Every structure is written in structure tokens, then in C-alpha cells.
Amino acid sequence: MTKNKEPDELNKEFLKWLDEEDPFGFDEEMKTILFICIDCREEDDVPEFVVQEFQVDKKQNEEVETVCPKCGGTMRRARKSPK
């Protein structure tokens, strides 16, 4: 019969595994897309995966819109200004 591992030993092994493997992707760089409020011009970085989820229900040329955290207005993807 084998001896069961103590809870502290299991916790140490689990924490070691988390440090080595990064199973939840915490160390990955998160890509963001800049959105700007039409009303107050507030800028906000929205994670790319969130924008992709909003695009699922949109038509091909339809823009994704979010709510401005500052004024509650409409935010749209910022356009790059020509230099």
C-alpha cells in the first residue's frame, strides 16, 4: 500500500506546476485595440479577444461599438491618423 501525499506536499507540487507550465496563459502578452469615445474623446484599450467576440454578430463592414467607461457614450475603433 502506498502512502498518500500530505496536503502541503500536493500544494507545493501544484504551485510548482503553475510556475513552470503557465496553464492559464497569465504570462502571455494580451493584444489590445484602441477605441475612442465619439462624445468625450476618451481613449480605452480593449482586449482583442473581446472585440472578436463582438464581431461575431456583426455584418462584414459593420463596426464594433462599446460603451465609454467615462461618459457612457459610444466608443468605436480609433482610426490611425496620417503623419
C-alpha positions as CSV (number, residue, x, y, z in Angstrom):
1,M,0.0,0.0,0.0
2,T,1.4,3.4,-0.9
3,K,1.4,6.3,1.4
4,N,-0.9,9.2,0.4
5,K,0.8,12.5,-0.1
6,E,0.2,15.1,2.5
7,P,-1.9,18.2,1.5
8,D,1.0,20.6,1.9
9,E,3.1,18.4,-0.4
10,L,0.3,18.4,-3.0
11,N,0.0,22.2,-2.8
12,K,3.7,22.6,-3.3
13,E,3.6,20.3,-6.4
14,F,0.6,22.2,-7.8
15,L,2.3,25.6,-7.2
16,K,5.5,24.4,-8.9
17,W,3.4,23.1,-11.8
18,L,1.7,26.5,-12.2
19,D,5.1,28.3,-12.1
20,E,6.6,26.0,-14.8
21,E,3.7,25.5,-17.2
22,D,1.6,28.7,-17.1
23,P,-1.6,26.7,-17.9
24,F,-3.9,29.7,-17.8
25,G,-1.8,31.9,-20.0
26,F,-1.0,34.6,-17.4
27,D,2.4,35.2,-18.9
28,E,1.1,35.7,-22.5
29,E,1.1,39.2,-23.9
30,M,-2.5,40.5,-24.3
31,K,-3.1,42.3,-27.6
32,T,-5.4,45.4,-27.3
33,I,-7.2,47.6,-29.8
34,L,-7.6,51.3,-29.2
35,F,-11.1,52.6,-29.0
36,I,-12.2,56.3,-28.7
37,C,-15.4,57.8,-27.5
38,I,-17.4,59.7,-30.1
39,D,-18.8,62.0,-27.3
40,C,-16.0,62.8,-24.9
41,R,-12.9,61.6,-26.9
42,E,-11.8,59.3,-24.1
43,E,-9.4,56.6,-25.3
44,D,-9.6,53.0,-24.0
45,D,-7.6,49.9,-24.8
46,V,-10.0,46.9,-25.4
47,P,-8.6,43.4,-25.4
48,E,-8.6,41.9,-28.9
49,F,-10.4,38.8,-27.8
50,V,-13.3,41.0,-26.6
51,V,-13.6,42.8,-29.9
52,Q,-13.5,39.5,-31.8
53,E,-16.5,38.2,-29.6
54,F,-18.5,41.4,-30.5
55,Q,-17.7,40.9,-34.2
56,V,-19.4,37.5,-34.3
57,D,-22.9,39.1,-34.6
58,K,-21.8,41.9,-37.0
59,K,-22.1,42.1,-40.7
60,Q,-18.8,42.2,-42.7
61,N,-18.3,46.0,-42.8
62,E,-20.2,46.9,-39.5
63,E,-18.1,48.4,-36.8
64,V,-17.8,47.1,-33.2
65,E,-19.1,49.6,-30.6
66,T,-18.6,49.6,-26.9
67,V,-19.8,51.8,-24.0
68,C,-17.5,54.5,-22.8
69,P,-16.5,53.9,-19.1
70,K,-16.2,57.7,-18.6
71,C,-19.4,59.2,-20.0
72,G,-21.5,56.2,-21.1
73,G,-21.3,57.3,-24.8
74,T,-20.4,55.2,-27.8
75,M,-16.8,54.1,-28.4
76,R,-15.5,53.0,-31.8
77,R,-12.2,51.7,-33.0
78,A,-9.8,54.6,-33.3
79,R,-8.6,55.3,-36.8
80,K,-4.9,55.9,-37.4
81,S,-4.1,59.5,-38.3
82,P,-1.9,60.1,-41.3
83,K,1.5,61.5,-40.4
